[in-house]
């Protein structure tokens, strides 16, 4: 009994040990109010541990979803600073490479499609874009209805960015989108760099066909 109210929690016996002591002294095997009380308390403790574990797993899952959403909205470095509770410092870059893409004839295509067809098409297309971008060291700066822009900026790695953005274009060649209409989709892809590299890397317009497969 004295061990049950010890100041150190680790020194206190658990319910199994207390129950074993009571059974040792109660050799007649008759149940008592104390036995029932200990049994109920043990059951309550087990249920409480299970509930805490379930709530902890649910919390970790929601935290993971929130972090994934944060990484999709903000650059990875900014998201990490916000997670640590730090103030995000603005950065300036002397060099930047930006690429833009839009769907050719999106206005006329959307006029001939139902709202659900347009939503499904854009969702599938942007999902493909996001999956490809995750493999490159680039930042998605904006995504509008039919415009998708991405930038790669860093003074030290600017020359490397001249390879990252064109490689995105090459991966887009293999995009396949399932649509509810037979109209063929085309993407207009273009990118530009700082003035000193403009003549080398500027591509005014690159058109790539994205096949629309009938369901």
N, C-alpha and C positions, 0 to 999 in steps of 0.2 A: 504493500500500500504506500509506503514511503517513497518508493521509486516512481510511483505514478505522478507525484507532484514535484518531481525534481525540476530544478531551474533549467537545466540543459535538456532540450527536447530529445537528444540522442540517448540520454540516460534513461528515459522513460520506456517502459515495456509497451509493445504494441498489443492490440486486442487478442491476437492469437496467444501470446505469452500469458496475458492475464487470464484468458479462458483456460489455458493449460494448468495454471496454478490453482484455479478454483476447482477444476475437475480432480486435481490431485488431492485436495483436502476434502472434497465432497465425494467420497468413495461410494456412497449409497446410490449415486446416480440420479437422485431426484432433482427435478428442475425447480428453480425458485424464481422469484421476481428479478433477482440480480442476474440470473442466467439469461432470462428473456431480455433484460435491459442491455446486457453486453452483446447479445446476438443482434439486437436491433441497431445498436451503435456501430457494430462491425459492418453490418449491411449498409448502413448509411455512409460510412467512411469509404467503402468500396464504390458505391454509386457516385459519391462526390469526386473521387479520383477519376472515374471514367468520364464524368461530366466536365471536369477541368481539362482533361486531355482532349475531349471533343471540341471544347471552346477554344483551346489553344491552337488546334489544327485549323479550325475555321478562321481564327485571327491571322494565322500565317498565310493562309490561302488568299484572304482579302488583301493582306499586305503585299503579297506577290503581284496580284492584279493591279494594285495601285502603283507599284513601282514600274511595272511594264507599261502602264498608261503614261506615266511620267517620262519614261525613256522615249516613248513615241512622240510626245509633244515637244520635249526640250532636248538639246544636245546632251550627250552622256556626261560631259564634264560639269555642265550646269546642274543636271539632275543630282549628281553626287554631292555637289556643294549644298544644295537644298536639303538633301537627306541628312547631312551633318549639321544642319542648322546654321550654316555660314551665309554671309552676305555675298551675293554673286557680283563679282566685279566685271564691268563691261570691258570687252577686248576690241582692239582695232587692228586691222590687217592691211598691210600695204598691197597685198596681192590676193586675188580671189578668182576662182573659176566657177561660173554659174551655168547650169543647163536648164532649159525650158522644154516642156513637151505639152502638146495639146492634141486633141482628137480632131482630125480634119472633117469638116461637115457635121460637127456635133449638133448644131442648131437644127438643121433639117432632119437629121436622124432622130433626134429626140421628139420632133413634131410628129413623126410617123410611128412612134413607139408609145406604149403605155407607160405611166409613171413607174410601175413595178419593173418593167423591162429596163428602163433607164437606170434605176437604182441598182438592180442586179448586175448590169453591165459595168457600171462604175465601181461597184464594190469588188467585183472579180478583177478588174483591171488594176485598181489601186492595191489590192492584195498582192498581185504579182509584182508590182513596182516595189512595194515594201519588202517583200521577200528577197528581191535582188539587191536592193540598197543595203540590206543588213550585212551583205558580204563585202562591202566596201567602206572605206574610211571617209564617208561623206555625210552631210547633214541635210535633211529634208527641211527646207525653209518655208515652203507653203504648198498648199494643195487646194485648189479651187475646183469648181464644177468640171471644167474641161482643161485646166492648166495645172501642171505639176512641175515644180521647180526644185532644184537641189544644188547645193553649193559645196565646194571644197576649198577652204581658205586656211593658209598658214604660210608664213614667210619662209620657214625652213623647208617645208615640204611642198612648195608651190609647183616646182617642176614635176614632182611626183603626181600632183593633182592633174597635170596635163594628160596623164595616162589613165587615171581613175575614171574620169567622166566619159571618155570615148569607150572604155571597156563596158560601161553601163549600156551604151548603145548596142554593142555587140551582143550582150545578153538579152536585150529586148527583142532581138530578131526571133528568139525561140518562144516568145510569149504566145500562148493560145488562149483565146477567150471563148467561152460558150455563150451564145446569144440566142434570143428568141426570134430573130429576124435574119433574112438572107443577105442583108447589106454588108458589104465588106468594109472593115474599119481600117483607117490609116492613121498613123501617128506622125506628127511633125516634131522632130527632135532637133534642137540646136543648142549650142553652147558658146560662150564667149569668155575670154580671159582679160587680164589687164592690158592696157594699150601696147606695152612693149612686146607682148606675145600675140597681139591681135592678128597680125598678118599670117602667123604660123598656124594657129589653132582655131580661128573663127570659122565655123561652118554655118552659113546662113540658114540652110534648111536641109534636113535629111528626112526623107519620107520612107517609112518602113510599113509594110503591110502586116496587119494583125488579123489572122483568119477568124472569121465568125462562123462557128460550126453550129448547124441546126441541131436542136435537141430532137 
